[in-house]
Amino acid sequence: MAEQASIAVLGAGGWGTALAIMADQYGHRVSLWSPFEEEIAEIRRFDEHRKLLPGVPVPPSIRLTSDLSCAQDARLVILAVPSFAIAQTAARLRPYLAPGTLVANAGKGLESGTHRRFTQVIAAQLPGARVTALSGPSHAEEVARGVPTSVISAAEDIAAAEEVQELLMNPRFRVYASDDTTGVELGGALKNVIALAAGICDGLEIGDNTKAALMTRGLAEIARLGIAMGARAETFAGLSGMGDLIVTCGSLHSRNRRAGILIGQGHPPAEAVRQVGTVEGYHAALAGWELARSLQVEMPITEQCYAVCYEGQPPREAISRLMERPRRHETEDGWRVRTQQ
């Protein structure tokens, strides 16, 4: 197990709180930050995050704070804030961060408008930091309770990825290292689109055959886009690809799946997102569709998910469109396919 280190977790939502509890349990000196003093006060009052992790104690050894200076002496800073707050939080963090500090982003998605990966967003705000991505099949509800979990730490600088691996790995939290940051982050972002679509299938009560096909072909199109953007094919068969896809499509812990179920049951997509809360797949459907068009990569499931979410297409019509596409072989001579005009 790694030596004790100072770790600052920024974001006291379910995932940030779970990571803080896990790191504290294995001997690290942990600070958990929220920009909302009322959120910190609520956790202090009940010694748990009642809204997101009910019944899971938050140990008194974790320093709860709304002061970002908690990061200034940290060996590792973990960003676990919502996607819309990543750039803003990184910018606020800059005055407190020592050069060379490890920063691990635990969020999954793409920046709205630019479609930049989150490590790119953070690196632009924190040019002196060693930025990594932490991804893989990992529900906060299970990590907080010590359920055995495997994730992946990725950075172009493999030494940074391995250092995060060394710090966070323990008997209940296994960490693999990778230098394919593009593949790891795209897998983590775009599997949310497929999970949203899988939830729609569940809401329509279609059956297991459809969902299995959706997941399999969904992974194929994510890999197709990833390779066009410079990722390696084998990354998508790993934890941040297949692994994360399986857990997100199959569990009711998944907000993407829960929102999809509501859409399949007839709720308007925007209303389903409002009811569930943060649904990254809704936003990733737009980003994935725009990336596919700009790179001329065929992504039919993402295209239909976009049409359901943003153009009002009925879900059953989207399924018909997918099933009635022209015949083709399952294996492909090349991943990059010219988009049909």
C-alpha positions in Angstrom: 0.0 0.0 0.0 1.2 3.5 -0.8 2.8 5.8 1.8 0.5 8.3 3.5 0.0 11.5 1.5 -2.0 14.7 1.6 -5.0 14.4 -0.8 -7.5 17.2 -1.6 -10.8 16.1 -3.1 -12.6 19.0 -4.8 -16.3 18.4 -5.0 -18.4 16.9 -2.2 -21.0 15.2 -4.4 -21.4 11.4 -4.3 -18.2 10.6 -6.2 -16.0 13.1 -4.5 -17.2 12.0 -1.0 -16.8 8.3 -1.9 -13.2 8.9 -3.0 -12.4 10.9 0.1 -13.8 8.1 2.3 -11.8 5.5 0.5 -8.6 7.5 0.6 -9.0 8.3 4.3 -9.7 4.6 5.1 -6.3 3.7 3.7 -4.3 6.2 5.7 -4.1 9.3 3.6 -4.6 12.8 5.0 -7.8 13.9 3.2 -9.5 17.2 2.7 -13.0 17.3 1.1 -13.9 20.7 -0.4 -17.2 22.1 -1.6 -18.0 25.6 -2.8 -21.2 25.4 -0.8 -20.9 26.0 2.9 -24.3 24.6 3.4 -23.3 21.3 1.9 -20.3 21.1 4.2 -22.4 22.0 7.2 -24.9 19.2 6.3 -22.2 16.6 6.1 -20.8 17.8 9.4 -24.2 17.7 11.1 -25.0 14.2 10.2 -21.5 12.7 9.6 -22.7 11.4 6.2 -23.8 12.7 2.9 -27.5 12.0 3.5 -28.7 13.0 0.0 -26.2 11.0 -2.1 -24.6 8.4 0.2 -27.1 7.7 3.0 -25.9 5.4 5.7 -22.2 5.7 4.8 -20.3 7.5 7.6 -17.9 10.3 6.7 -15.1 9.9 9.2 -14.2 12.8 11.4 -10.6 12.5 10.2 -11.6 13.9 6.8 -11.2 17.7 6.9 -14.4 19.3 5.5 -13.9 22.8 4.1 -15.2 25.4 1.7 -11.7 27.0 1.5 -9.7 26.1 -1.6 -6.4 26.7 0.1 -6.8 23.0 1.3 -5.1 22.1 -2.0 -1.9 24.1 -1.5 0.1 21.4 0.3 -1.6 18.4 -1.4 0.5 15.8 -3.2 -2.7 14.8 -5.2 -5.7 17.0 -6.0 -8.8 15.1 -7.3 -11.3 17.1 -9.2 -14.7 15.5 -8.8 -17.0 18.5 -9.7 -19.8 18.5 -12.3 -18.6 19.0 -15.9 -19.9 22.5 -16.2 -17.7 23.5 -13.2 -14.4 21.9 -14.2 -12.8 24.9 -16.0 -14.1 27.4 -13.4 -12.8 25.2 -10.5 -9.4 24.7 -12.1 -9.0 28.4 -12.7 -9.9 29.1 -9.0 -7.4 26.5 -8.0 -4.5 28.0 -9.8 -3.2 30.4 -7.0 -3.0 27.5 -4.5 -1.3 24.8 -6.7 2.4 24.2 -6.4 4.2 23.4 -9.7 4.3 19.7 -10.5 1.3 18.8 -8.3 -0.7 15.8 -9.5 -4.2 16.6 -10.5 -6.6 13.7 -11.3 -9.9 14.5 -13.0 -12.6 12.1 -11.9 -15.4 13.5 -14.1 -16.5 12.0 -17.4 -17.6 14.1 -20.3 -16.6 16.6 -22.9 -16.5 20.4 -22.6 -19.7 22.0 -24.0 -19.1 23.8 -27.2 -15.4 23.0 -27.7 -15.6 19.2 -27.2 -12.2 19.3 -25.4 -11.4 16.4 -23.1 -11.4 17.4 -19.5 -7.7 16.9 -19.0 -7.2 19.4 -21.8 -9.5 21.9 -20.1 -7.7 21.5 -16.8 -4.2 21.6 -18.3 -5.1 24.9 -20.0 -6.0 26.4 -16.6 -3.2 24.7 -14.7 -0.1 24.7 -17.0 2.2 23.6 -14.2 0.2 20.6 -13.1 0.6 17.0 -14.0 -2.9 16.2 -15.1 -4.4 12.7 -15.3 -7.8 11.1 -15.9 -9.4 8.7 -13.5 -12.1 6.5 -15.2 -13.6 3.1 -15.3 -16.7 1.2 -13.9 -17.1 2.8 -10.5 -20.4 3.8 -8.9 -19.9 6.1 -5.9 -22.4 4.1 -3.9 -20.3 1.0 -4.1 -16.8 2.6 -3.7 -18.0 4.4 -0.5 -19.0 1.0 0.9 -15.7 -0.8 0.0 -17.1 -2.9 -2.8 -14.1 -4.2 -4.8 -13.6 -1.8 -7.8 -11.1 -1.5 -10.6 -10.4 1.8 -12.4 -7.8 3.3 -14.8 -5.4 6.2 -14.3 -4.4 7.8 -17.6 -1.9 10.4 -18.7 0.3 11.1 -21.7 3.0 11.3 -19.0 2.8 7.6 -17.9 4.9 8.4 -14.7 2.0 10.7 -13.6 -0.5 8.0 -14.2 1.6 5.5 -12.3 2.0 7.9 -9.4 -1.8 8.3 -9.1 -2.0 4.5 -9.3 0.5 4.1 -6.5 -1.3 6.6 -4.2 -4.9 5.3 -4.7 -4.5 1.6 -5.1 -5.5 -0.5 -2.1 -7.1 -3.9 -1.4 -10.6 -2.6 -2.4 -9.6 -0.2 -5.2 -7.4 -1.6 -7.9 -5.9 1.0 -10.3 -4.4 0.3 -13.7 -2.3 2.8 -15.6 -2.5 3.9 -19.3 -0.9 6.5 -21.5 -4.0 6.6 -23.9 -5.7 9.5 -22.3 -7.7 10.2 -25.5 -9.2 6.7 -25.5 -9.8 6.6 -21.7 -11.6 10.0 -21.7 -13.7 9.4 -24.8 -14.8 6.0 -23.5 -15.9 7.5 -20.2 -17.7 10.3 -21.9 -19.5 8.6 -24.8 -20.6 5.5 -22.9 -23.1 7.8 -21.2 -24.8 8.2 -24.6 -25.2 4.5 -24.9 -26.4 4.2 -21.3 -29.1 6.8 -22.0 -30.1 4.8 -25.0 -30.1 1.5 -23.0 -32.4 3.2 -20.5 -34.7 4.2 -23.3 -34.9 0.5 -24.3 -35.7 -0.4 -20.7 -38.4 2.2 -20.5 -39.9 0.8 -23.7 -39.8 -2.7 -22.2 -38.3 -4.0 -25.4 -36.1 -6.8 -24.0 -32.6 -8.1 -23.5 -31.8 -8.8 -27.2 -32.1 -5.1 -28.2 -30.1 -3.9 -25.2 -27.3 -6.3 -25.9 -27.1 -5.3 -29.5 -27.2 -1.6 -28.5 -24.3 -2.0 -26.1 -22.2 -4.0 -28.5 -22.6 -1.8 -31.5 -22.4 1.3 -29.2 -19.0 0.3 -28.1 -18.0 -0.3 -31.8 -18.9 3.3 -32.8 -17.3 4.8 -29.7 -14.1 3.0 -30.7 -14.5 4.2 -34.3 -14.6 7.8 -33.2 -11.8 7.3 -30.7 -9.4 5.8 -33.3 -10.2 8.7 -35.7 -9.1 11.0 -32.8 -5.8 9.1 -32.2 -6.8 6.6 -29.5 -5.9 2.9 -29.5 -8.5 0.3 -30.3 -7.6 -1.9 -27.3 -8.4 0.8 -24.9 -12.1 0.4 -25.7 -12.0 -3.2 -24.7 -10.8 -2.3 -21.3 -12.1 -0.7 -18.1 -12.8 2.7 -19.5 -14.6 1.3 -22.5 -16.4 -2.0 -22.2 -16.1 -2.0 -18.4 -17.7 1.4 -17.9 -20.3 0.7 -20.6 -21.5 -2.5 -18.8 -21.8 -0.9 -15.4 -23.5 2.2 -16.7 -26.0 0.5 -18.9 -26.9 -2.2 -16.4 -27.3 -0.4 -13.0 -30.0 1.8 -11.6 -27.2 3.7 -9.9 -26.7 5.2 -13.3 -28.4 8.6 -13.8 -28.1 8.2 -17.6 -30.0 4.9 -17.5 -32.6 6.3 -15.2 -33.2 9.3 -17.4 -33.4 7.0 -20.4 -36.1 4.9 -18.7 -38.2 8.0 -18.2 -37.7 9.0 -21.9 -38.7 5.5 -23.0 -41.8 5.8 -20.8 -42.9 8.9 -22.6 -41.4 11.8 -20.7 -39.8 14.6 -22.8 -36.0 14.3 -22.7 -35.5 17.7 -21.0 -38.0 16.9 -18.3 -36.4 13.5 -17.7 -33.0 15.2 -17.2 -34.6 17.7 -14.8 -36.1 14.9 -12.7 -32.9 12.9 -12.5 -30.4 15.6 -12.1 -26.9 15.6 -13.8 -27.3 13.4 -16.9 -24.0 13.6 -18.8 -25.3 11.4 -21.7 -27.8 14.0 -22.7 -25.0 16.6 -23.3 -22.6 14.0 -24.7 -25.2 13.0 -27.3 -24.8 16.5 -28.8 -21.0 16.5 -28.5 -20.7 13.0 -30.0 -23.0 13.9 -32.9 -21.1 17.0 -33.7 -17.7 15.3 -33.4 -18.9 12.4 -35.7 -20.0 14.9 -38.3 -16.9 17.0 -38.2 -14.6 13.9 -38.5 -16.9 12.1 -40.9 -17.2 9.1 -38.7 -20.4 6.9 -38.7 -22.1 6.8 -35.3 -25.7 5.7 -35.9 -26.7 5.1 -32.3 -25.3 8.4 -31.2 -27.1 10.1 -34.1 -30.4 8.5 -33.2 -29.9 9.4 -29.5 -29.3 13.0 -30.6 -32.4 13.0 -32.7 -34.5 11.7 -29.7 -33.0 14.2 -27.3 -32.8 17.3 -29.4 -35.2 16.9 -32.4 -38.2 15.3 -30.8 -37.9 11.9 -32.7 -40.0 9.2 -31.0 -37.8 6.5 -29.5 -39.5 3.6 -31.3 -38.8 5.4 -34.6 -35.2 5.7 -33.7 -35.0 1.9 -33.1 -36.7 1.3 -36.5 -34.1 3.6 -38.2 -31.3 1.6 -36.7 -32.7 -1.8 -37.6 -33.5 -0.7 -41.2 -30.0 0.5 -42.0 -28.3 -1.1 -45.1 -26.7 -4.5 -44.7 -23.0 -4.6 -43.7 -20.4 -6.9 -42.3 -19.8 -6.8 -38.5 -16.1 -6.4 -38.8 -14.7 -3.4 -40.6 -11.8 -2.8 -42.9 -11.3 0.6 -41.4 -12.8 2.4 -38.4 -13.3 5.7 -40.3 -16.3 5.6 -42.5 -17.6 8.5 -44.5 -20.9 9.9 -43.1 -23.9 9.5 -45.2 -25.1 12.8 -46.6 
